[in-house]
Amino acid sequence: MEDPDHIKFRLVSIANEKTLTNPEGFDLSSISDESLQFQYKIGTVIKFSGNIITVTPGIRYMLEGAVLFECSAEFNFSVPSLDTVMEVDWENKKLNMKVNIFPSLLGAAYSSLRGIVYARTLATPLEKYPVPMVDTNTLLSKNGITVLESSR
């Protein structure tokens, strides 16, 4: 595996932020650690022709089985010479990593979404329940990866 210090990448945009709030019909004063449920998801789209990796984390707060709040955003990272970082084995449907940059990208995107959620829930009953931290290894294990374009 190549030296990760020689791989350069940067966040180029945050796009398609979506926030859904549905507090109607709920007694928000009754929210507690026990009653509030938290769900998250994370996905990655690799675009070889543009040297772009898009990480899309999403979170959801649920109360009594119904969605109370939902938020997601696309974090677009530029990775010059993406083919030096990874290659696709199309025959075996496998992504071969030369340098594993996913921990950095997923951690940055998820943490940034935590900040967005905090800003969106200020002055609401949810501000007392910040998005939980999730271990990077857990994010990696739950990450769905899609390759849209290839260098083949």
N, C-alpha and C positions, 0 to 999 in steps of 0.2 A: 504494500500500500504506500502511496506517495506521502510525502511530508505535508500534513494539513496546514502548516504555516505558509506554504507557498500558494495555497488556494485562496483567492480573493472573491468575496461575494458581498453584496450590499442590498439593503432594503431599498427598492425603488418606488414602491407605492403601496398604499393601503386602499383597497377598492371594495365596492359592493358591500359596504357595511349595512347589515340589516338588523333592526331591533324591533321586537314585537312585545308589547306590554298588554296584558289582559287581566287587569285587577278586578274587573266587574264581577259581582256576585260572590266575592270573597271577603271575609272579615280579616283584613290585613293585620289587625291588632292581635290576632291569634297566631301569627307566624312564630315558630320556634325552631330550634335546631332539630327537634324530633319531627315536626310536621313538614318542614321544607325539604324537598328532594332536589338533588342536583344531578344533571346528566351532562356529558360532554362527548364531542366527536372531533376527529381531526382527519383531514385528507390532504394529499399532495398531488399536484399535477406537474409533470415534467414536460417542458417544451424545448426539445433539443435545438430546433431551428432558430429560436429566439434567445437561447441561453438563459431561459427564465424558469424558475421553480416557484410555483404558487402554493402556499400553505394556507388552508382554510380551516381554522378551528371554529367550533360552535359550542355554545353552552345553553343550557335550559334549566330554569327553576320551575319546579312543579309543586302544586299544593292540592291535596285531595285528588290526585290523579289527573289534574288539568294543568295545562301550561299557564304559568303566571308571567314568565318573562323569558325571552329567547333573544340571543344575539350571535351574529357570526360576521366575519369579514375575511377578505382575501388579502394575504400579505405576499406581495410579488418581490422576489429576490432575483437580482441579476447575478449570474454565475458565468463570467467570461470563460470560454473554452470548456463548456459543460462536459464535452466528451472526454476531457482529461480527468474528470471527477468520477464519471460512471459510464457504463456502456450497457446496452440492452442485449441479452441473449434471447432473441426472438423464438428460436427453436424450443428452448426450455422454459420460456416465459419467466425469465429471471433478470433482475437488475444486479449487475456486478459493480460493486462500489470499489473505486480505486482510493478514494478518500471519503470517509463517512462524515458528510457535513449535515446530515439530517438532525443530529442532536441539537446543534446550534440553531438551525432554522426553525424546528418545531418548538424549541424552548422560547425563542424570541417571539414567535407568532402567538403562542398560547399566553405568554406573560403580557404581551401587548393587548390582547383581547381582554385579559383580566382588568387592565387599566381602563379600557373602553367601557366595560361593564360597570366598573366603579363610578365613572363619570356619569353614566346613564341612570344609575340607581341612587345618586345623591338626593337627599331630601325625600326619599321614599322609605317605607319599612324595610326594603331589601338592602339598604346601605349598611345595615348591621350584619349582613351575611355576605362578605366578599367571596368571590369565586375561589374555591379551594386551590391550593397549589397541587400540581400533579407531577410526580417524578418523571424525569425525561425518559427513562426506560419504559415506563408505562405508556407515555405518549407514542414512543417508537413502536411498541407492540400493538397499539390500536390504530396506527396510521394506515390509511388506505392509499395506495400509490397508483396513479394512472399516468401512462406515457401517451401523450397526444401526437407527438411528432418524433421522428427518429433521425439519426444521422446515418442510417444505412443506405 
